[in-house]
Amino acid sequence: MAEIIAFGEPLMGFYQLKKEGTSLFHMTMGGDTSNVVLQLAKLGYPTKYVTRIGKDFFGENFLREWKAWNVDCSDVV
């Protein structure tokens, strides 16, 4: 059973790499609720995340990361 339950929206950040003449970007996962639940899970707290994500590259990456840190994703739609 989760001690901590967070709900909200995860966000992807895109930052342009500083290489002249290129259009390369670095992608990072974030969002305040996602960041908090991940960090607490990494500290060993039983956590759960409630959100809705797309069935796409971005949603799959979030889900894989949360599950890798044992965040309960049973209410992720």
N, CA, C and O atoms as CSV, one atom per row, in Angstrom:
chain,resi,resn,atom,element,x,y,z
A,1,MET,N,N,0.838,-1.181,0.000
A,1,MET,CA,C,0.000,0.000,0.000
A,1,MET,C,C,0.886,1.249,0.000
A,1,MET,O,O,1.877,1.323,0.727
A,2,ALA,N,N,0.518,2.204,-0.809
A,2,ALA,CA,C,1.308,3.421,-0.942
A,2,ALA,C,C,1.112,4.336,0.265
A,2,ALA,O,O,-0.011,4.539,0.727
A,3,GLU,N,N,2.201,4.877,0.762
A,3,GLU,CA,C,2.138,5.897,1.812
A,3,GLU,C,C,1.912,7.273,1.209
A,3,GLU,O,O,1.324,8.153,1.839
A,4,ILE,N,N,2.382,7.446,-0.011
A,4,ILE,CA,C,2.315,8.745,-0.674
A,4,ILE,C,C,1.658,8.562,-2.032
A,4,ILE,O,O,2.081,7.724,-2.829
A,5,ILE,N,N,0.623,9.348,-2.290
A,5,ILE,CA,C,-0.071,9.313,-3.576
A,5,ILE,C,C,0.002,10.712,-4.178
A,5,ILE,O,O,-0.355,11.697,-3.532
A,6,ALA,N,N,0.461,10.785,-5.405
A,6,ALA,CA,C,0.542,12.069,-6.100
A,6,ALA,C,C,-0.308,11.997,-7.357
A,6,ALA,O,O,-0.417,10.945,-7.987
A,7,PHE,N,N,-0.909,13.123,-7.714
A,7,PHE,CA,C,-1.634,13.178,-8.979
A,7,PHE,C,C,-1.330,14.500,-9.664
A,7,PHE,O,O,-1.166,15.538,-9.023
A,8,GLY,N,N,-1.263,14.430,-10.962
A,8,GLY,CA,C,-0.946,15.626,-11.725
A,8,GLY,C,C,-0.541,15.253,-13.129
A,8,GLY,O,O,-0.884,14.185,-13.637
A,9,GLU,N,N,0.206,16.169,-13.754
A,9,GLU,CA,C,0.616,15.940,-15.138
A,9,GLU,C,C,2.139,15.899,-15.241
A,9,GLU,O,O,2.819,16.814,-14.777
A,10,PRO,N,N,2.667,14.850,-15.842
A,10,PRO,CA,C,4.099,14.818,-16.102
A,10,PRO,C,C,4.408,15.685,-17.321
A,10,PRO,O,O,3.554,15.870,-18.189
A,11,LEU,N,N,5.606,16.204,-17.383
A,11,LEU,CA,C,5.996,17.078,-18.492
A,11,LEU,C,C,7.320,16.636,-19.090
A,11,LEU,O,O,8.192,16.127,-18.385
A,12,MET,N,N,7.464,16.830,-20.383
A,12,MET,CA,C,8.735,16.604,-21.068
A,12,MET,C,C,9.350,17.961,-21.357
A,12,MET,O,O,8.670,18.890,-21.794
A,13,GLY,N,N,10.641,18.060,-21.107
A,13,GLY,CA,C,11.365,19.291,-21.420
A,13,GLY,C,C,12.320,19.050,-22.574
A,13,GLY,O,O,12.935,17.988,-22.673
A,14,PHE,N,N,12.438,20.027,-23.433
A,14,PHE,CA,C,13.357,19.950,-24.573
A,14,PHE,C,C,14.290,21.151,-24.523
A,14,PHE,O,O,13.843,22.297,-24.496
A,15,TYR,N,N,15.594,20.877,-24.512
A,15,TYR,CA,C,16.594,21.926,-24.414
A,15,TYR,C,C,17.542,21.821,-25.600
A,15,TYR,O,O,18.096,20.756,-25.873
A,16,GLN,N,N,17.722,22.924,-26.294
A,16,GLN,CA,C,18.587,22.919,-27.464
A,16,GLN,C,C,20.041,22.772,-27.039
A,16,GLN,O,O,20.511,23.453,-26.127
A,17,LEU,N,N,20.741,21.875,-27.712
A,17,LEU,CA,C,22.165,21.697,-27.459
A,17,LEU,C,C,22.922,22.837,-28.118
A,17,LEU,O,O,22.576,23.268,-29.218
A,18,LYS,N,N,23.933,23.312,-27.461
A,18,LYS,CA,C,24.689,24.469,-27.942
A,18,LYS,C,C,25.777,24.053,-28.925
A,18,LYS,O,O,26.968,24.148,-28.628
A,19,LYS,N,N,25.356,23.598,-30.083
A,19,LYS,CA,C,26.296,23.243,-31.147
A,19,LYS,C,C,25.935,24.077,-32.363
A,19,LYS,O,O,24.832,23.970,-32.899
A,20,GLU,N,N,26.852,24.886,-32.782
A,20,GLU,CA,C,26.592,25.811,-33.884
A,20,GLU,C,C,26.182,25.075,-35.152
A,20,GLU,O,O,26.813,24.101,-35.561
A,21,GLY,N,N,25.106,25.567,-35.762
A,21,GLY,CA,C,24.645,25.005,-37.019
A,21,GLY,C,C,23.834,23.730,-36.885
A,21,GLY,O,O,23.595,23.052,-37.884
A,22,THR,N,N,23.401,23.383,-35.667
A,22,THR,CA,C,22.610,22.163,-35.496
A,22,THR,C,C,21.253,22.489,-34.897
A,22,THR,O,O,21.035,23.571,-34.353
A,23,SER,N,N,20.367,21.547,-35.008
A,23,SER,CA,C,19.043,21.654,-34.400
A,23,SER,C,C,18.819,20.475,-33.459
A,23,SER,O,O,17.741,19.881,-33.456
A,24,LEU,N,N,19.818,20.137,-32.668
A,24,LEU,CA,C,19.729,19.006,-31.758
A,24,LEU,C,C,19.148,19.452,-30.417
A,24,LEU,O,O,19.418,20.554,-29.940
A,25,PHE,N,N,18.338,18.563,-29.817
A,25,PHE,CA,C,17.720,18.863,-28.541
A,25,PHE,C,C,17.973,17.720,-27.557
A,25,PHE,O,O,18.130,16.563,-27.947
A,26,HIS,N,N,18.008,18.075,-26.287
A,26,HIS,CA,C,18.106,17.097,-25.208
A,26,HIS,C,C,16.728,17.012,-24.560
A,26,HIS,O,O,16.139,18.041,-24.228
A,27,MET,N,N,16.209,15.806,-24.377
A,27,MET,CA,C,14.894,15.615,-23.794
A,27,MET,C,C,15.035,15.181,-22.341
A,27,MET,O,O,15.841,14.305,-22.029
A,28,THR,N,N,14.263,15.786,-21.459
A,28,THR,CA,C,14.249,15.401,-20.051
A,28,THR,C,C,12.812,15.192,-19.595
A,28,THR,O,O,11.887,15.848,-20.073
A,29,MET,N,N,12.649,14.267,-18.666
A,29,MET,CA,C,11.329,14.042,-18.083
A,29,MET,C,C,11.218,14.872,-16.822
A,29,MET,O,O,12.189,15.026,-16.081
A,30,GLY,N,N,10.028,15.409,-16.577
A,30,GLY,CA,C,9.848,16.238,-15.397
A,30,GLY,C,C,8.384,16.412,-15.044
A,30,GLY,O,O,7.543,15.556,-15.317
A,31,GLY,N,N,8.116,17.530,-14.438
A,31,GLY,CA,C,6.794,17.822,-13.893
A,31,GLY,C,C,6.868,17.678,-12.393
A,31,GLY,O,O,7.400,16.686,-11.894
A,32,ASP,N,N,6.347,18.649,-11.660
A,32,ASP,CA,C,6.538,18.653,-10.216
A,32,ASP,C,C,6.044,17.389,-9.520
A,32,ASP,O,O,6.749,16.847,-8.669
A,33,THR,N,N,4.857,16.908,-9.858
A,33,THR,CA,C,4.335,15.726,-9.177
A,33,THR,C,C,5.105,14.464,-9.552
A,33,THR,O,O,5.346,13.607,-8.701
A,34,SER,N,N,5.485,14.347,-10.804
A,34,SER,CA,C,6.285,13.199,-11.236
A,34,SER,C,C,7.652,13.210,-10.555
A,34,SER,O,O,8.123,12.173,-10.089
A,35,ASN,N,N,8.283,14.370,-10.498
A,35,ASN,CA,C,9.590,14.477,-9.857
A,35,ASN,C,C,9.528,14.106,-8.379
A,35,ASN,O,O,10.398,13.395,-7.875
A,36,VAL,N,N,8.500,14.586,-7.688
A,36,VAL,CA,C,8.372,14.307,-6.250
A,36,VAL,C,C,8.156,12.825,-6.004
A,36,VAL,O,O,8.829,12.232,-5.161
A,37,VAL,N,N,7.217,12.216,-6.735
A,37,VAL,CA,C,6.930,10.800,-6.506
A,37,VAL,C,C,8.151,9.931,-6.842
A,37,VAL,O,O,8.409,8.939,-6.160
A,38,LEU,N,N,8.899,10.298,-7.888
A,38,LEU,CA,C,10.107,9.538,-8.228
A,38,LEU,C,C,11.178,9.655,-7.151
A,38,LEU,O,O,11.787,8.654,-6.774
A,39,GLN,N,N,11.409,10.850,-6.661
A,39,GLN,CA,C,12.446,11.028,-5.645
A,39,GLN,C,C,12.086,10.329,-4.341
A,39,GLN,O,O,12.955,9.745,-3.694
A,40,LEU,N,N,10.822,10.382,-3.949
A,40,LEU,CA,C,10.409,9.678,-2.738
A,40,LEU,C,C,10.512,8.161,-2.913
A,40,LEU,O,O,10.889,7.451,-1.980
A,41,ALA,N,N,10.180,7.673,-4.096
A,41,ALA,CA,C,10.326,6.240,-4.369
A,41,ALA,C,C,11.800,5.840,-4.303
A,41,ALA,O,O,12.130,4.775,-3.781
A,42,LYS,N,N,12.682,6.685,-4.826
A,42,LYS,CA,C,14.119,6.393,-4.782
A,42,LYS,C,C,14.641,6.356,-3.350
A,42,LYS,O,O,15.630,5.683,-3.061
A,43,LEU,N,N,13.966,7.087,-2.448
A,43,LEU,CA,C,14.345,7.069,-1.028
A,43,LEU,C,C,13.717,5.889,-0.291
A,43,LEU,O,O,13.976,5.687,0.895
A,44,GLY,N,N,12.898,5.112,-0.989
A,44,GLY,CA,C,12.337,3.905,-0.394
A,44,GLY,C,C,10.905,4.026,0.096
A,44,GLY,O,O,10.385,3.073,0.676
A,45,TYR,N,N,10.248,5.157,-0.113
A,45,TYR,CA,C,8.854,5.305,0.303
A,45,TYR,C,C,7.925,4.616,-0.696
A,45,TYR,O,O,8.132,4.715,-1.905
A,46,PRO,N,N,6.909,3.921,-0.199
A,46,PRO,CA,C,5.913,3.341,-1.102
A,46,PRO,C,C,5.076,4.469,-1.723
A,46,PRO,O,O,4.393,5.200,-1.005
A,47,THR,N,N,5.127,4.606,-3.029
A,47,THR,CA,C,4.462,5.719,-3.701
A,47,THR,C,C,3.517,5.224,-4.787
A,47,THR,O,O,3.620,4.100,-5.277
A,48,LYS,N,N,2.600,6.105,-5.137
A,48,LYS,CA,C,1.634,5.817,-6.206
A,48,LYS,C,C,1.442,7.100,-6.995
A,48,LYS,O,O,1.429,8.194,-6.432
A,49,TYR,N,N,1.293,6.953,-8.315
A,49,TYR,CA,C,1.065,8.121,-9.167
A,49,TYR,C,C,-0.242,7.935,-9.918
A,49,TYR,O,O,-0.501,6.878,-10.494
A,50,VAL,N,N,-1.059,8.978,-9.901
A,50,VAL,CA,C,-2.353,8.961,-10.575
A,50,VAL,C,C,-2.312,10.027,-11.665
A,50,VAL,O,O,-2.180,11.216,-11.377
A,51,THR,N,N,-2.426,9.593,-12.908
A,51,THR,CA,C,-2.377,10.532,-14.026
A,51,THR,C,C,-2.929,9.865,-15.271
A,51,THR,O,O,-3.323,8.699,-15.249
A,52,ARG,N,N,-2.950,10.610,-16.335
A,52,ARG,CA,C,-3.342,10.070,-17.640
A,52,ARG,C,C,-2.240,10.432,-18.619
A,52,ARG,O,O,-1.831,11.590,-18.706
A,53,ILE,N,N,-1.755,9.429,-19.363
A,53,ILE,CA,C,-0.694,9.661,-20.340
A,53,ILE,C,C,-1.092,9.074,-21.685
A,53,ILE,O,O,-1.984,8.229,-21.768
A,54,GLY,N,N,-0.429,9.525,-22.720
A,54,GLY,CA,C,-0.711,9.021,-24.062
A,54,GLY,C,C,-0.050,7.677,-24.314
A,54,GLY,O,O,0.913,7.309,-23.642
A,55,LYS,N,N,-0.571,6.959,-25.276
A,55,LYS,CA,C,0.032,5.698,-25.714
A,55,LYS,C,C,1.016,6.022,-26.829
A,55,LYS,O,O,0.810,5.666,-27.989
A,56,ASP,N,N,2.081,6.701,-26.452
A,56,ASP,CA,C,3.075,7.144,-27.420
A,56,ASP,C,C,4.465,7.054,-26.788
A,56,ASP,O,O,4.614,6.561,-25.670
A,57,PHE,N,N,5.453,7.521,-27.491
A,57,PHE,CA,C,6.842,7.484,-27.032
A,57,PHE,C,C,7.007,8.145,-25.673
A,57,PHE,O,O,7.710,7.620,-24.810
A,58,PHE,N,N,6.369,9.287,-25.473
A,58,PHE,CA,C,6.525,10.036,-24.229
A,58,PHE,C,C,5.872,9.312,-23.058
A,58,PHE,O,O,6.477,9.167,-21.996
A,59,GLY,N,N,4.638,8.859,-23.253
A,59,GLY,CA,C,3.950,8.129,-22.199
A,59,GLY,C,C,4.669,6.845,-21.821
A,59,GLY,O,O,4.756,6.501,-20.642
A,60,GLU,N,N,5.182,6.140,-22.816
A,60,GLU,CA,C,5.917,4.894,-22.550
A,60,GLU,C,C,7.181,5.151,-21.742
A,60,GLU,O,O,7.532,4.353,-20.872
A,61,ASN,N,N,7.870,6.257,-22.019
A,61,ASN,CA,C,9.075,6.594,-21.270
A,61,ASN,C,C,8.758,6.918,-19.818
A,61,ASN,O,O,9.465,6.477,-18.912
A,62,PHE,N,N,7.696,7.689,-19.593
A,62,PHE,CA,C,7.303,7.978,-18.211
A,62,PHE,C,C,6.957,6.694,-17.484
A,62,PHE,O,O,7.443,6.464,-16.376
A,63,LEU,N,N,6.134,5.860,-18.077
A,63,LEU,CA,C,5.702,4.625,-17.430
A,63,LEU,C,C,6.887,3.714,-17.113
A,63,LEU,O,O,6.949,3.134,-16.030
A,64,ARG,N,N,7.817,3.587,-18.041
A,64,ARG,CA,C,8.994,2.753,-17.826
A,64,ARG,C,C,9.829,3.281,-16.647
A,64,ARG,O,O,10.308,2.502,-15.823
A,65,GLU,N,N,9.997,4.600,-16.575
A,65,GLU,CA,C,10.792,5.193,-15.491
A,65,GLU,C,C,10.117,5.003,-14.139
A,65,GLU,O,O,10.778,4.631,-13.169
A,66,TRP,N,N,8.807,5.252,-14.056
A,66,TRP,CA,C,8.101,5.072,-12.789
A,66,TRP,C,C,8.170,3.623,-12.323
A,66,TRP,O,O,8.429,3.352,-11.151
A,67,LYS,N,N,7.940,2.705,-13.238
A,67,LYS,CA,C,7.970,1.289,-12.863
A,67,LYS,C,C,9.368,0.843,-12.455
A,67,LYS,O,O,9.512,-0.012,-11.581
A,68,ALA,N,N,10.401,1.410,-13.077
A,68,ALA,CA,C,11.776,1.052,-12.725
A,68,ALA,C,C,12.084,1.403,-11.271
A,68,ALA,O,O,12.930,0.767,-10.642
A,69,TRP,N,N,11.403,2.410,-10.741
A,69,TRP,CA,C,11.612,2.829,-9.352
A,69,TRP,C,C,10.486,2.363,-8.439
A,69,TRP,O,O,10.330,2.880,-7.333
A,70,ASN,N,N,9.698,1.387,-8.894
A,70,ASN,CA,C,8.630,0.769,-8.104
A,70,ASN,C,C,7.529,1.730,-7.684
A,70,ASN,O,O,6.931,1.563,-6.621
A,71,VAL,N,N,7.260,2.726,-8.502
A,71,VAL,CA,C,6.102,3.582,-8.274
A,71,VAL,C,C,4.870,2.783,-8.700
A,71,VAL,O,O,4.851,2.219,-9.793
A,72,ASP,N,N,3.848,2.729,-7.855
A,72,ASP,CA,C,2.617,2.043,-8.192
A,72,ASP,C,C,1.916,2.842,-9.292
A,72,ASP,O,O,1.529,3.991,-9.077
A,73,CYS,N,N,1.756,2.242,-10.453
A,73,CYS,CA,C,1.146,2.906,-11.621
A,73,CYS,C,C,-0.218,2.302,-11.944
A,73,CYS,O,O,-0.698,2.440,-13.069
A,74,SER,N,N,-0.846,1.640,-10.982
A,74,SER,CA,C,-2.110,0.960,-11.258
A,74,SER,C,C,-3.239,1.923,-11.602
A,74,SER,O,O,-4.245,1.505,-12.176
A,75,ASP,N,N,-3.097,3.207,-11.262
A,75,ASP,CA,C,-4.122,4.191,-11.608
A,75,ASP,C,C,-3.648,5.170,-12.681
A,75,ASP,O,O,-4.203,6.260,-12.828
A,76,VAL,N,N,-2.614,4.770,-13.432
A,76,VAL,CA,C,-2.201,5.558,-14.597
A,76,VAL,C,C,-3.026,5.076,-15.778
A,76,VAL,O,O,-2.993,3.897,-16.130
A,77,VAL,N,N,-3.757,5.982,-16.379
A,77,VAL,CA,C,-4.638,5.638,-17.502
A,77,VAL,C,C,-3.908,5.914,-18.793
A,77,VAL,O,O,-4.459,5.696,-19.872
